[in-house]
């Protein structure tokens, strides 16, 4: 069992998460990339490679992160930023 960085406990209170379990890893990454601070991200980067984080971002980022966070992490990770589909923009201006 690989626990998440200690600082992330405040973002995921009361949960015993394991970075080795895919569903837990997705929750940890979503919380860290959306609301984590510098120490949280440094701790996560010490446990996961940039490529692992980038693959998660490519696969789950559109659903799990806000538009603002997606734009930021796309730039940081060198990934293309894909804004919400035009229909989503028309239906929900906060997408």
C-alpha positions in Angstrom: 0.0 0.0 0.0 1.3 3.4 -1.0 -0.4 6.2 0.9 -0.9 9.6 -0.7 1.2 12.5 0.5 0.3 13.5 4.0 -0.9 17.0 3.1 -3.6 15.6 0.8 -5.4 14.2 3.8 -7.1 17.6 4.3 -8.5 17.4 0.7 -9.7 13.8 1.2 -10.6 13.7 4.9 -11.5 10.4 6.6 -10.4 8.2 3.6 -7.7 5.6 3.6 -6.6 5.8 0.0 -3.9 3.9 -1.8 -1.9 5.3 -4.8 -1.5 1.7 -6.1 -5.3 1.3 -6.6 -6.5 2.9 -9.8 -9.7 4.4 -8.4 -8.0 5.8 -5.4 -5.2 7.2 -7.6 -7.8 9.0 -9.7 -9.4 10.6 -6.6 -6.0 11.6 -5.3 -4.9 13.1 -8.6 -8.2 15.0 -9.1 -8.0 16.5 -5.6 -4.3 17.4 -5.9 -4.5 18.9 -9.3 -7.7 20.8 -8.5 -7.1 22.0 -5.0 -3.6 21.0 -3.9 -0.9 23.4 -2.9 2.8 23.4 -3.7 3.7 20.9 -0.9 0.9 18.5 -2.0 2.1 18.6 -5.6 5.7 18.1 -4.6 4.8 15.1 -2.5 2.7 13.7 -5.4 5.5 14.3 -7.9 7.9 12.4 -5.6 5.6 9.3 -5.9 4.4 9.5 -9.5 6.2 10.4 -12.7 5.3 13.4 -14.9 4.2 10.8 -17.5 1.9 9.0 -15.1 0.3 12.3 -14.1 0.0 13.3 -17.8 -1.6 10.1 -18.8 -4.2 10.6 -16.0 -4.8 14.1 -17.2 -5.3 13.0 -20.8 -7.8 10.3 -19.7 -9.7 11.9 -16.9 -8.9 15.6 -16.8 -11.8 16.8 -18.9 -14.3 15.2 -16.5 -12.5 15.6 -13.2 -11.0 19.1 -13.4 -12.5 22.5 -13.8 -11.8 24.4 -17.1 -9.4 26.7 -15.3 -7.4 23.8 -13.8 -7.4 21.9 -17.1 -6.0 25.0 -18.9 -3.2 25.4 -16.3 -2.3 21.7 -16.2 -2.3 21.4 -20.0 0.3 24.2 -20.1 2.4 22.7 -17.3 2.3 19.1 -18.6 2.7 20.2 -22.3 -0.6 18.7 -23.3 -3.1 20.3 -25.7 -5.9 22.2 -24.0 -9.3 21.1 -25.1 -12.1 23.4 -24.1 -15.6 22.1 -23.5 -17.6 21.1 -26.6 -19.5 24.0 -28.2 -22.8 22.5 -27.1 -21.6 22.4 -23.5 -20.7 26.0 -23.7 -24.1 26.9 -25.0 -25.9 24.8 -22.4 -23.8 25.7 -19.4 -21.6 28.9 -19.6 -19.5 27.7 -16.7 -18.2 24.6 -18.5 
